[in-house]
Amino acid sequence: MTKALAIQAKSISKTFRISEDSHNTVKHRLFNLFNPPRTKKVEALKTMDFEIYKGECIGLLGRNGCGKSTLIKLLAGVYPSDTGNINIFGTTLLMNLGVGMSHELTARENIYVSASVLGLKIKEIDEIFDKIVDFAELREFIDSKIKFFSSGMVARLAFSIAVNAGADIMFLDEIFAVGDMKFQEKAIKVFESSWIEGKTVILVSHSMDTIKKYCNRTAFMKNGSLVYFGNTDKAIEMYVEDNH
């Protein structure tokens, strides 16, 4: 029996152009109108191909700045890729401290917007609304704009929406590092419950124990390249070696 694909990435890459603006005063800018600031190319992701199957829990390892977050944002549709193409089979939710949420909207409004993006009808969201709020422990802030929330509060809200509204594919970026111990325990319980069965999860974490415990395959990235994608123990070994 062939496994069903959740994500297929072919020849994808991403380069950012960063402006080196040395004209930092009005006078400088006026006198340098015909000397535009130089731009520097930063190759965030070098060309890579991979496939992720439905129901897999994939670990993503690499030092800060290796391209993990860029890759996740590409897969979640936050950034377009410069080359190649990405096929996603299912609904996705990126749990990177609430990327995709509007900071000008309240927590209540964000719940309705995010859950409807996942394909839920208003009536269905009404039914799980209290569950989302209570799980995120944000009852008294429900009508506050999330721009006033701490990053931990936004992450708890995003995690709670994903858990209760049920995205098919979830990108969890350091989700076990947000909130207090009590919330982390709750997040781990969710991970160990049957809720995760059948879901596809891409887990970014600096915790080797978490990766080892949940991930059946793991990718190791370095300097924007996908160096290895396979056996979790081997990927951890490479990551540990890279940190020495």
C-alpha positions, -999 to +999 in steps of 0.1 A: +000+000+000+014+034-010+015+060+018-006+092+012+014+123+008+009+153+031+037+176+018+057+173-014+085+199-020+104+199-053+135+220-059+124+247-035+147+276-025+145+310-009+168+340-012+162+373+007+175+406-006+185+428+023+191+465+018+224+478+033+211+513+039+239+536+049+219+567+042+206+570+077+201+608+079+178+630+058+209+649+045+226+617+035+194+606+016+190+638-002+226+639-014+225+602-024+192+601-043+210+587-073+230+563-052+205+537-041+214+516-011+232+484-019+214+452-015+229+420-001+216+386-011+210+361+018+205+325+006+181+314+034+173+280+018+194+262-008+176+240-033+160+210-016+135+182-023+116+160+002+083+143+009+063+140+041+035+114+045+002+118+062+002+109+099+040+113+103+056+134+131+087+150+116+114+166+137+133+196+124+168+203+139+195+228+133+212+257+149+196+292+150+199+308+116+201+275+097+168+282+078+143+261+099+118+290+103+121+300+067+114+265+056+084+262+078+070+295+066+074+284+030+056+251+037+028+270+056+024+294+027+036+325+046+064+331+020+064+321-016+094+299-027+117+314-053+121+282-072+103+248-074+069+240-060+052+228-029+022+206-029+002+205+003-025+179+008-048+191+036-054+221+058-024+236+076-018+257+106+015+273+115+020+276+153+049+300+152+039+323+180+007+331+161+019+339+126-012+342+105-032+358+133-041+395+130-026+415+159-053+442+153-081+417+161-091+404+195-085+369+207-122+361+201-121+375+165-088+355+158-105+323+170-133+327+144-110+338+116-084+310+122-109+283+126-129+293+095-096+292+075-094+256+087-128+250+071-151+252+101-185+268+099-196+296+124-219+271+142-191+246+146-167+273+159-195+283+184-195+248+197-158+246+204-153+283+213-153+278+251-130+248+248-105+268+229-106+297+254-103+275+285-075+254+270-055+285+262-063+299+297-072+333+282-108+337+294-102+372+309-084+385+278-108+372+252-119+406+240-084+422+241-065+427+209-037+402+207-011+429+200-012+434+238-005+397+244+029+383+254+043+359+228+035+330+252-002+340+253-004+342+215+013+308+211-011+293+237-041+306+217-026+293+184-020+259+199-055+257+214-071+266+180-051+239+163-059+213+189-096+220+189-102+231+153-081+202+140-058+212+112-045+182+091-009+194+090+006+213+119+039+232+121+048+234+158+077+258+164+091+254+199+055+249+212+067+231+243+088+262+252+059+286+257+038+293+287+043+281+322+050+245+334+013+238+338+006+247+301+036+228+289+023+197+307-010+202+291+006+206+256+025+173+261-006+155+272-024+166+240+006+153+221+004+119+238-034+116+234-052+101+204-057+136+191-024+134+173-033+102+155-037+107+118-024+143+119+008+153+102+031+173+125+064+191+118+080+198+151+108+223+155+125+220+189+158+223+206+148+196+230+163+163+219+141+144+243+109+157+227+122+150+191+134+115+201+101+107+218+077+118+191+094+119+157+096+089+134+118+109+110+139+139+115+156+165+093+189+182+101+196+216+085+228+236+083+235+269+066+203+268+046+209+232+034+189+201+041+219+180+051+200+149+063+164+136+064+158+102+079+165+082+111+158+104+141+188+091+162+212+098+133+198+134+128+202+140+166+237+127+164+246+151+136+230+181+154+248+174+186+281+171+167+274+204+150+270+221+183+304+210+197 
